[in-house]
Amino acid sequence: MNAYQGQTFQMHQLINIKQVISITGLCRSTLYEMMDEDSPYSDPTFPKKVVISQKRIGWLAIEIHQWIEDKANNRNQRE
């Protein structure tokens, strides 16, 4: 089942920032903070961006979903 607005998509599909925001529930600035290695909010487990062109980046949908799944699976270990 797909968590992105009831639409179907291929798991190897590149998704844009708006779709990542919708799927994760995080805001744009938080996502960029998580990707910034110098940020105190850096998350090295967050999927790496894919450079599509000089002005476009994307993420693999499967990696975003796996990251969410890993967070869910690890929540009991931290409690």
Protein Blocks (a to p, Z undefined) as FASTA:
>chain_A
ZZegoiacdfkbccdfklmmmmnopafklmmmmmmmkbmkbcfkbccdddfblmbccddf
klmmmmmmmmmmmmmmmZZ
